[in-house]
C-alpha cells in the first residue's frame, strides 16, 4: 500500500512502497527531471552494454528533451526512482510502444552497483506491477540484452518468461535483446 516517505535532501516526499530494510520507491514527477537525468547518465556510464541509448546521446539532451517524457501521455507511463536509505540508487520506467500494441514495457531499468542484491530491483518491479494492476493491464513486457545474465536472472525470478521476441540492440546491433513477459492478475481483466 502506498505511504508517504521522507526522501533524502533534494528529493520530494512522494508515494512509496515498503520493501527490504531501507528500500523505497517513488514515482518521479516532472519537477524531478534532474534527478532522473542524473541517474540515467550514471546508468549509461556504468552499464553501456545494457541500454539502447548511448551516454553521448543522453549527454547531448536538452532540458526540454528530458522533460518531454512527462508531456507524451500516450506512450509514456510512470518513471520510478529506487532509494536505499534515502539515497537514489535505481531507476525504471514504463513505456507504451505502438509497435507492441501499447502494452506496458519496462525500460531504463538500472540499479547502482553499491545497491545491487539489496532488494531495490525487486522493489522497482513491484512498483511497476502495482501500476499495471491498478491500470488494468494483463501483461507486462520487457527487453533484456541477451548476455546480461544478472538482469535476466532477476526477471526470471520475478516471474518473467521469454516471449520469443528478439531484435538487435540499438546502441550495438551485434548484440540482441530478448523479449520477456509477465502475466498480471487484475480485477479489470
C-alpha positions as CSV (number, residue, x, y, z in Angstrom):
1,X,0.0,0.0,0.0
2,X,1.3,3.5,-0.8
3,X,2.6,5.6,2.0
4,X,4.3,8.9,2.3
5,X,8.0,8.7,2.8
6,X,10.6,11.3,3.7
7,X,13.2,11.3,0.9
8,X,16.8,12.4,1.1
9,X,17.5,16.1,0.8
10,X,16.7,17.3,-2.7
11,X,14.1,14.7,-3.2
12,X,10.4,15.5,-2.5
13,X,8.2,13.3,-0.4
14,X,6.1,11.0,-2.7
15,X,4.4,7.7,-2.7
16,X,6.5,4.7,-1.9
17,X,6.0,1.1,-1.0
18,X,7.7,-0.6,1.9
19,X,10.2,-3.3,0.9
20,X,13.5,-4.6,2.3
21,X,15.1,-2.5,5.1
22,X,15.9,1.0,3.8
23,X,14.4,0.4,0.4
24,X,11.6,2.5,-1.0
25,X,10.4,3.6,-4.5
26,X,8.7,6.7,-5.6
27,X,7.1,7.9,-8.8
28,X,9.1,10.7,-10.3
29,X,7.2,13.9,-11.1
30,X,8.3,16.2,-13.9
31,X,9.8,18.6,-11.4
32,X,12.3,15.9,-10.5
33,X,13.6,15.6,-14.1
34,X,17.2,16.5,-13.0
35,X,17.3,13.5,-10.5
36,X,16.1,11.3,-13.4
37,X,18.7,12.7,-15.7
38,X,21.5,12.2,-13.2
39,X,20.6,8.6,-12.6
40,X,20.2,7.9,-16.3
41,X,23.7,9.3,-17.0
42,X,25.1,7.2,-14.2
43,X,23.4,4.1,-15.5
44,X,24.7,4.7,-19.1
45,X,28.3,5.2,-17.7
46,X,28.1,2.1,-15.5
47,X,26.4,-0.3,-17.9
48,X,26.5,0.9,-21.5
49,X,26.1,-2.7,-22.7
50,X,22.6,-2.8,-21.2
51,X,20.9,0.1,-23.0
52,X,19.8,1.1,-26.4
53,X,20.9,4.7,-25.8
54,X,24.5,5.8,-25.6
55,X,26.0,8.0,-22.9
56,X,27.0,10.6,-25.5
57,X,23.4,10.7,-26.8
58,X,22.0,11.2,-23.3
59,X,24.6,13.9,-22.5
60,X,23.5,15.8,-25.6
61,X,19.9,16.1,-24.5
62,X,18.5,19.5,-23.6
63,X,16.2,20.2,-20.6
64,X,13.3,20.1,-23.0
65,X,14.3,16.6,-24.2
66,X,14.4,15.3,-20.6
67,X,11.1,16.9,-19.7
68,X,9.4,15.6,-22.8
69,X,8.8,12.2,-21.2
70,X,6.1,13.7,-19.0
71,X,4.4,15.5,-21.9
72,X,3.7,12.4,-24.0
73,X,0.8,10.9,-22.1
74,X,0.0,8.4,-24.8
75,X,3.3,6.5,-24.9
76,X,5.0,7.4,-21.7
77,X,4.0,5.9,-18.4
78,X,5.4,6.5,-14.9
79,X,9.0,6.7,-14.0
80,X,10.2,5.4,-10.7
81,X,13.3,6.0,-8.6
82,X,14.5,3.4,-6.1
83,X,16.0,4.7,-2.9
84,X,18.3,2.9,-0.4
85,X,18.5,4.6,2.9
86,X,17.0,7.8,1.3
87,X,19.6,8.0,-1.5
88,X,18.6,7.5,-5.1
89,X,20.2,4.2,-6.4
90,X,17.9,2.9,-9.1
91,X,15.5,3.8,-11.8
92,X,13.0,2.3,-14.2
93,X,10.0,3.4,-16.3
94,X,7.0,2.1,-18.2
95,X,6.5,2.9,-21.8
96,X,3.6,2.0,-24.1
97,X,5.1,1.5,-27.6
98,X,2.8,1.5,-30.6
99,X,4.8,-1.4,-32.1
100,X,3.9,-3.5,-29.1
101,X,0.2,-2.7,-29.2
102,X,0.6,-0.2,-26.3
103,X,1.2,-3.0,-23.8
104,X,3.3,-1.7,-20.8
105,X,7.1,-2.2,-21.4
106,X,9.7,-1.9,-18.7
107,X,12.5,0.5,-19.8
108,X,15.5,2.2,-18.3
109,X,15.8,-0.4,-15.5
110,X,19.1,0.0,-13.6
111,X,20.4,-0.3,-10.0
112,X,23.7,1.2,-8.9
113,X,26.4,-1.4,-8.2
114,X,26.5,-0.4,-4.4
115,X,22.8,-1.3,-4.1
116,X,22.6,-4.5,-6.1
117,X,21.4,-7.5,-4.2
118,X,19.7,-5.3,-1.6
119,X,16.1,-5.5,-3.0
120,X,16.0,-2.3,-4.9
121,X,15.4,-4.0,-8.3
122,X,12.6,-6.1,-6.9
123,X,11.0,-3.0,-5.2
124,X,11.0,-1.1,-8.5
125,X,9.5,-4.1,-10.3
126,X,6.8,-4.2,-7.6
127,X,6.0,-0.6,-8.3
128,X,5.7,-1.3,-12.0
129,X,3.5,-4.3,-11.4
130,X,1.3,-2.4,-9.0
131,X,0.9,0.3,-11.6
132,X,-0.1,-2.4,-14.2
133,X,-2.6,-3.9,-11.8
134,X,-4.1,-0.6,-11.0
135,X,-4.5,0.4,-14.6
136,X,-5.9,-2.9,-15.7
137,X,-3.1,-4.3,-17.8
138,X,-2.9,-8.1,-18.1
139,X,0.7,-8.4,-19.3
140,X,4.0,-6.5,-18.5
141,X,6.8,-6.7,-21.1
142,X,10.5,-6.0,-21.0
143,X,13.5,-6.4,-23.3
144,X,16.8,-7.5,-21.8
145,X,20.2,-7.8,-23.5
146,X,20.9,-11.4,-24.2
147,X,24.2,-11.6,-22.3
148,X,23.0,-9.6,-19.3
149,X,22.7,-12.7,-17.1
150,X,22.3,-10.9,-13.8
151,X,19.3,-8.9,-15.1
152,X,17.8,-12.0,-16.8
153,X,18.0,-13.9,-13.5
154,X,16.2,-11.1,-11.7
155,X,13.4,-11.0,-14.2
156,X,13.1,-14.8,-14.3
157,X,13.0,-15.0,-10.5
158,X,10.3,-12.3,-10.6
159,X,8.1,-14.4,-13.0
160,X,9.0,-13.1,-16.4
161,X,9.4,-15.6,-19.2
162,X,10.9,-15.3,-22.7
163,X,8.4,-14.5,-25.4
164,X,10.4,-15.4,-28.5
165,X,10.7,-11.8,-29.5
166,X,14.3,-10.8,-30.3
167,X,15.9,-7.8,-32.1
168,X,19.2,-6.0,-32.3
169,X,20.2,-3.7,-29.6
170,X,20.0,-0.1,-30.9
171,X,23.4,1.0,-29.5
172,X,25.2,-2.2,-30.6
173,X,23.5,-4.1,-33.3
174,X,25.9,-7.0,-32.8
175,X,24.0,-7.7,-29.6
176,X,20.4,-8.9,-29.3
177,X,17.7,-8.1,-26.8
178,X,15.3,-10.8,-25.8
179,X,11.6,-10.1,-25.1
180,X,10.1,-11.3,-21.8
181,X,6.6,-11.0,-20.4
182,X,4.8,-11.5,-17.1
183,X,1.1,-12.1,-16.7
184,X,-0.6,-9.6,-14.4
185,X,-3.6,-10.6,-12.4
186,X,-6.1,-7.7,-12.3
187,X,-9.6,-7.1,-11.2
188,X,-10.1,-5.4,-14.6
189,X,-9.2,-8.4,-16.8
